[in-house]
Structures are given as structure tokens and as C-alpha cells.
Amino acid sequence: MARTYRSYDWNSYRMVYSDPHRDLEPLEKEIAVVDGALDVLHEAGILPHTDYDHAKMLAHRQAVRELFDIPWTAITPRMQRLLYAINAIVQPENMIAAGVFCGNTFISNAGAGVGPGACYTARQLIGVEIRPDEAERAEGNVRRIDPTGIARVIAEDAVETVTNFSELINLLYLDADGAGKKGKGVYLDIVEAGYDKMPPGSVVLAHNSVNLAERLKHYLEFVRDPAYFRASVNVIFDIEGLEVSVK
Ligand SMILES: C[S@@+](CC[C@H](N)C(=O)[O-])C[C@H]1O[C@@H](n2cnc3c(N)ncnc32)[C@H](O)[C@@H]1O
């Protein structure tokens, strides 16, 4: 069933893409807004609970601030916290993030499993970026936070990565903007490629569920169809949005 969580200020809460570390609001407010989203995800049966370690989240944020080369990003502090929290709660053994650009989106997810924010032991956390130059930058960024190699970035088409992945996928994060006219329409190709490898309870996160909703129309119809996903919530607390779906 499709649901929505909307903060009253979603449209006025704005970041500067070239200045991702700037504080946009008091920390208590950021935590309260994200807690509101986690509560709805819990009520919808997507998350088993809403608890995550706030100090580890801030340690993760600090490491990204110090170690990552980020030319721009549309991941707001609220979104960074939500992605971290969802991964900290779901604790996916295997996570694939598609379309990671410089790696900031990837580490927002993977930071719950590696680096100073780690709160569980993951098996494989894979970021996929089709542009080799950006994949190289993202991999360099990730290596500075995670010397273990559990988190890594590869240069590939995410449809291929997901198609060829030989293990279960517990969490899939979608942010690829596709080639040519396809754009974010590629989300549907990626989730269809991975669907049969996703056990019940696995989670799919799709960035841009608000500002690119029209482009994601077919994807959103798919994840909001109870024949395919048990529940789906559109989290609207910034202008980008995140659709969170559970199989
Ligand atoms: C818009 S960026 C994501 C940026 C992210 N939302 C942020 O704010 O940091 C999308 C990335 O997806 C990559 N991409 C496009 N199609 C892809 C595909 N099929 N597989 C993997 N990456 C892809 C692009 O090269 C681009 O770097």
C-alpha cells in the first residue's frame, strides 16, 4: 500500500549543492523530522523498529566531511541521516547502490556497515557508477573511510551488476539517471533485474521520488503495487524525496 510522510517545511528546506556540509537547521529539528519519517516507515511495516545510534551517525557524518571529495550532491543532511538510519536498522548483509556519482549517496547507506559509523558487520556493500572517472573518485573516497574493502565502488552499468550478482540483495538504493532519454526511468530496469534476488523483507530506496516523480511514474507504479511490494512510503522532507519500499 502506498503512503506518504510529508514534513510541513519540505519545500522551504533547501541546500546548496556545492556546499553539502553546511548546517541547514538545528540538529534537534533534523533528528525530529527524520524520526517522524522512521515512525511512518515502522507503522507501514517497512522497518522493524526506529532505533539507531545518533553518536555513530554523527561520527559517520564527520568522517565524510573530512575525507570525501564531493564536487556537488543533492543529498541533504536530513536525507543523509535517513539513509544511514534505514541501513543501521535493516542491517543489509548485501547492499547495492546504483548511480553513486562521487560516492556520497553510497556512503550514506554503507556508512552504517563500515567506517566510524559502523553498527553491524556487512558482507558486500557495492556502489555502481557507469562513468569510470566518477567511479574512480568514489572508490578513492570510500577507501579513505573503509580500509576493509567490504564497501567498494565499481565502474559498470547497474543493470548489469544487479543481473550478474550471484547472492541475495537485501537493500537496493536507486539514484542512476540513465543514458539518453531514459533518465531516471532506468530505476525500473534495475529493480526488475534484481527483484527475484530480493528475499521478503528486503528494502528498495529510490531517490528523487518528489522532484522527478513524473520520470519515475512507471517505477512508482511498480513499487506501489501490492502484488510486488508489501508496502511503500514516499518520504517528502526535502525537494528530492525518497520512496521506501519493502518486498
Ligand atoms: C545524478 S547522479 C546521482 C547524484 C546523487 N543524487 C547525489 O546527490 O549525490 C546519477 C549518477 O548515475 C550514473 N548513472 C547513470 N546511469 C547509470 C547506470 N545505468 N548504472 C550506473 N550508474 C549510472 C551517472 O553517471 C551519475 O553519476
The ligand as an SDF file (V2000), in Angstrom:
LIG
                    3D

 27 29  0  0  0  0  0  0  0  0999 V2000
   22.5530   12.4080  -10.6220 C   0  0  0  0  0  0  0  0  0  0  0  0
   23.8450   11.3330  -10.1610 S   0  0  0  0  0  0  0  0  0  0  0  0
   23.3950   10.9530   -8.5130 C   0  0  0  0  0  0  0  0  0  0  0  0
   23.8460   12.0190   -7.5710 C   0  0  0  0  0  0  0  0  0  0  0  0
   23.2430   11.8900   -6.2130 C   0  0  0  0  0  0  0  0  0  0  0  0
   21.8020   12.0290   -6.2430 N   0  0  0  0  0  0  0  0  0  0  0  0
   23.8280   12.9350   -5.2770 C   0  0  0  0  0  0  0  0  0  0  0  0
   23.0990   13.8630   -4.9570 O   0  0  0  0  0  0  0  0  0  0  0  0
   24.9910   12.8210   -4.8640 O   0  0  0  0  0  0  0  0  0  0  0  0
   23.4330    9.9020  -11.0480 C   0  0  0  0  0  0  0  0  0  0  0  0
   24.6350    9.0860  -11.4450 C   0  0  0  0  0  0  0  0  0  0  0  0
   24.1720    7.8850  -12.0530 O   0  0  0  0  0  0  0  0  0  0  0  0
   25.1320    7.4980  -13.0160 C   0  0  0  0  0  0  0  0  0  0  0  0
   24.4600    6.5200  -13.8900 N   0  0  0  0  0  0  0  0  0  0  0  0
   23.6000    6.7550  -14.9030 C   0  0  0  0  0  0  0  0  0  0  0  0
   23.1530    5.6000  -15.4400 N   0  0  0  0  0  0  0  0  0  0  0  0
   23.7470    4.5950  -14.7470 C   0  0  0  0  0  0  0  0  0  0  0  0
   23.6880    3.1720  -14.8100 C   0  0  0  0  0  0  0  0  0  0  0  0
   22.9280    2.5510  -15.7050 N   0  0  0  0  0  0  0  0  0  0  0  0
   24.4290    2.4550  -13.9440 N   0  0  0  0  0  0  0  0  0  0  0  0
   25.2190    3.0850  -13.0210 C   0  0  0  0  0  0  0  0  0  0  0  0
   25.3200    4.4250  -12.9250 N   0  0  0  0  0  0  0  0  0  0  0  0
   24.5880    5.1740  -13.7570 C   0  0  0  0  0  0  0  0  0  0  0  0
   25.5450    8.7990  -13.6670 C   0  0  0  0  0  0  0  0  0  0  0  0
   26.7800    8.7030  -14.3140 O   0  0  0  0  0  0  0  0  0  0  0  0
   25.5520    9.7570  -12.4630 C   0  0  0  0  0  0  0  0  0  0  0  0
   26.8420    9.8640  -11.8950 O   0  0  0  0  0  0  0  0  0  0  0  0
  1  2  1  0
  2  3  1  0
  2 10  1  0
  3  4  1  0
  4  5  1  0
  5  6  1  0
  5  7  1  0
  7  8  2  0
  7  9  1  0
 10 11  1  0
 11 12  1  0
 11 26  1  0
 12 13  1  0
 13 14  1  0
 13 24  1  0
 14 15  1  0
 14 23  1  0
 15 16  2  0
 16 17  1  0
 17 18  1  0
 17 23  2  0
 18 19  1  0
 18 20  2  0
 20 21  1  0
 21 22  2  0
 22 23  1  0
 24 25  1  0
 24 26  1  0
 26 27  1  0
M  CHG  2   2   1   9  -1
M  END
$$$$
